[in-house]
């Protein structure tokens, strides 16, 4: 997996960019929000997702981790492919997508070109509990939600690597954050989780 690409932006188009790294140009598909936040011809860093199919390897890039995480949530839904996920993030901001899902606002998601009522309902049904949990825990902590989400996701990844079941690790981390507060760093979260298991 290619986690991010950091290099010189040599071509910028509303649907893709080319980033040069040591003489190799990487073509990366992007959303309109990523397009509008990228500088022209300067060095830039995109968080990426590599989608592999029989006939193509396609890189998708995002300026923020939050946008990449939302994209990954969206494409986990049956019937929502990477191009549809990108279309949703081009039409709505990350916050608008999250709020629409949490509030079960089918109409907002359905306004995106290519999204029908059934797909919009499936997105909400499958993601609302995940996003409600993330939004509730982020709201209940004083630390900024981006720092919280990064620490939590890094700790979660480490615990899964150590052999924890993902759902057990998520519940453990949420309980720790509720009990200890949201100012814990990754190392502290992992230590508490290991002690509580």
N, C-alpha and C positions, 0 to 999 in steps of 0.2 A: 504494500500500500504506500502511496506517495502522500504524506501528510500535508506538506506545503511546498510551494515553489517560491523562491526568492531570487529575483533577477531584474534585468532591465526590460521595461515595457517597450517593445518595438512596434507593436500594432494594436490599435484599440478600435473595436467595433461594438455596437450595442449587444451583439450576441456572443462574441468571443474576443479573446486577446491572444497575442503571441508574446511570450516572455523569453528573452534570450539569456541562457546560462552557459557561459564559456563556449559560445559559438553554436549552441544547439537551441533551436526555437521550439518551445512547447506551446502548442495550440490548446487553449483552455476555454471551455464554454462557460459563460457567466450570465448572471441575472442583470436586469436593468439597474437595480440598486447598487450592485457591485460596480457596474459600468460608470455610474455617476460619481462614485467615490474614488475612482482611480485617477492619478495624475497622468498627464500626457508625457511620454518619453522619459519618465524617471524610473528609478528603482522602486519595485513594489514587491509585496509578499501576499500570496493568496493561499488560503487554506484549501486543500484540494480533496476531491473524492475521485478515485479511478473506477470507472464502470467498464467491466469486461464482458463482451458478447463474443459469439463465434466469429463475427465478421468485423469487429471493431473494438479498439481500446479507446475510451473517451475520458478526458479529464474535465472535471467540473470544478470551478474555483469560486471562492467567496472571500470577501475582505474581512469578515468577522467569524469567529467561532460559533456565535449564536446563529448566524445564517446557515452555516454548514450543518449544525445540529438540527435545525428545523428542517432542512433539506433531507437529512438522513431519516428523520421521523416520517416525513411525507412519503419517501420512496419505500418505506417499510410496509406501506399499505398496498394490498393487492389491487392492481388496476392503475396505480400511480407510478409511472416510470420516471427516470431522471429528467427527461424533457418536460414532462408535465409538472414535476416538482419545481423545475426552473421557471416555468411559465407562472406558477402560483407565486413564487418569490419575486418575479418581475412585476406582477400585478399588485401585490400586497406587500407591505413591510413585514418584517419578522414579528413585530408586536401585533400588527393587525391579524396575521395568521393565528398567532397564539390566542389572542382575545376572541376571535371568531370561533375557534375550537372550544375554548373554555366556556364561552357563553352559548354554545350550540347554535351559532348563527349560520345556518345552512345557506341563506341567501348571499351572504358576503363571499363565501367560498365558491358558490355556484356562478358568481359573476365572472370568474376567471374563464377565459376562452378555453373550450375543450373539456370543462368540468360539468358533468351532468348532476342531476339531483341525487342519484344513487351513489355516485363517487363522493360527492360532498358529504352525504350522510355517513358513508363508510369512514371517511377521514375523521369526522367528529367522533363517531362511535369508538373507533380504535385508539384515538389519541387523547381524548378529553381527560381520562383518568391520569395518564402519564403527565400531561401538561398541567393539570390542576395541582398535582403533587409538587411539581417543580415550582409553579408560581406561588403556591401557599408557603412552601418552605422558604423560598427566596424572600417573600414578603415578611415572614416572621423573624428574619434575621436582620441585623443592623448593617452587616457587611454588604457591599454592592453585589447585585445579583450575578454580574459577570465573573467576579472573583470567586463568589460562592460556587457557581456552576462549574468553573474550571477546577477548583479544589475537589469538589464532590466527584466530578467525572474522572479526574486523575486517580483519586482514591479508589473509586469503583473499579476502574480498569486494573489497578494493581491488585485488588482483592480477587477479582476474577482470575487474573494470572496466577495468583497463589492457590487457586482451587476452590474458591467460594462459588456457590451458585449465584448467578446475577441477581435474581429476585431476593435472595436472602441477604446478599451484600447491600442492595438498595435499602431494604427495610432497616438493616443494622445502622447504616450511615444516617438515614433519616432520624432514627431514634437518638443517635449520638448528637446530631446537630440540634435536635429539639431540646435535649437535656443539657448540653454543654454550651450551646450558642453557636452562631455562625462564623465566629472569628478564628476557628481552628484552621491550621494549615494542613496540607496533604499528609505530611508525616504524622501529625497528631491524630488525624482522622483514622489513618491505618492502624496506629498503635491502639487506639480505643476499640476499634473493630476487632482486632486480634485478641484483645483482653476479654471482650464480651462474648467471644465465640466458645 
